[in-house]
């Protein structure tokens, strides 16, 4: 920061006083004589130049005060400047040395006058200086030159200042708009962050429901079956399945925290993973299940395959827990633009319009919507249930050769469930 900052009013006043002192000293040394076209005439003709110089010095005293009020008292500032210029012209008429003092009108015009009058003040100051130095014989020519130069300069200065003010107002409006946009962007970012937090909570809830909760239900069922088993071999078999379910639940919980794909999809394609799930579910639930794949299987985006697998997993778990079915069908269909997944059973059915307390159906719908798909449920009491999911056939991303493969600490184990006639989801 320059030392002038905050002291401009004193700098301008000091400069004007310095020029006045230099002019007075030069006049005292060289003497006085009528000067140029102005000559010594009019009101100040009989007044000695020291008196006029003292009046000019006193007139300069309010400059610091006026400088701080140049935006609030413009009329007073303009009037003061014109009187000061008139005093400079009177002094220049008495001695050419006071042309130096008249030059103070240039910086004072810039410091005091409004933007649109700066050029007018500079032009008037130039007229005083030129007229004071011109000879008496140049009167008519000088007036013609002044009229041809001064008027265009004043008009040009007015236009340039007006354009400057217009652009300044435009910049202020743009700055205000940018501040409003920054505030709006901040609010949008905050809303996006909140939405992301809610989405993450929903994802974690869905993962827990699809993995740990289902495994715990099946685990409880296996332990109950082990307690009712009449033979040691049957009891041991149920306990082994319970231990397997516990290990699988722990593995899936860790994967859910890391937001990875379902474990069966880590090493196999979607049709194979669904086939493995179907066989394991049929064996555990004791329900006949027919699995079928139609169309040409293609590798899909990880989110799409994960969604279809979770929908099939949840639908089969609901069949085992609620339907009381004897036959079930699982169909995966590939088309050019979409992939369809149908789960049908011949169980007791239910009314889809009745509100449910569980997370299952809503979770499946939200998963399907999350990848741009839909999920429909068709069911009637005593008529079985059909769940149909349709998702876009988004192709899998090309793998990055430099990216390391995620570690798979445990082998894939399907999510089995046991029959349970009491509706819990």
VENGI-V520421 format. One line per field, one symbol per residue. ss: DSSP state (H for helix, E for strand, C for the rest). psi: psi as a letter, one per 20 degrees, with the letter a starting at -180 (. if undefined). A space follows every 50 residues. Layout:
ss=???
psi=???
This chain:
ss=CCCCCCCHHHHHHHHHHHHHHHHHHHHHHHCCCCCCCCCCCCCCCCCCHH HHHHHHHHHHCCHHHHHCCCCCCHHHHHHHHHHHHHHHHHHHHHCHHHHH HHCHHHHHHHHHCCHHHHHHHHHHHHHHHHHHHCCHHHHHHHHHHHHHHH HHHHHHHHHHHHHHHHHHHHHHHHHHHHHHHHHHHHHHHHHHHHHHHHHH HHHHHHHHHHHHHHHHHHHHHHHHHHHHCCCHHHHHHHHHHHHHHHHHHH HHHHHHHCCCCCCHHHHCCHHHHHHHHHHHHHHHHCCEEEEEEECCCCCE CHHHHHHHHHHHHHHHHHHHHHHCCCEEEEEEEECCCEEEEEEEECCCCC CCCCCCCCCHHHHHHHHHHHCCCEEEEEECCCCCEEEEEEEECCECCCCC CCCCCCCCCCCCCCCCCCCCCCCCC
psi=pqihpijghhggghgghghgggggghghgirqqqpbhganrbhjgipqhh ghhhghghhihighghhikhihmhggggggggghhgghhgghhhphhihg hhiihghhghhgqqhijghgggggghgggghhiqrhijgggghghghhgg ghgggghggghghggghghghgghgghhgghggghggghgghgghhgggh ghggggggghfgghhhghgggghghhhiphqhggghghhghggghgghgg ghghhhhjkrrqhhihirrgggghggggggghggikpppopqpqaopqpr qhhgggggghggggghhhghhhhkqhqqpopoppahirppppoqrkairr ohipqqirifghggghgghhjjarpqppqqpjjaqpppppqqmpqqqpqo hipqqqqnhqqpprnrqqqoipph.
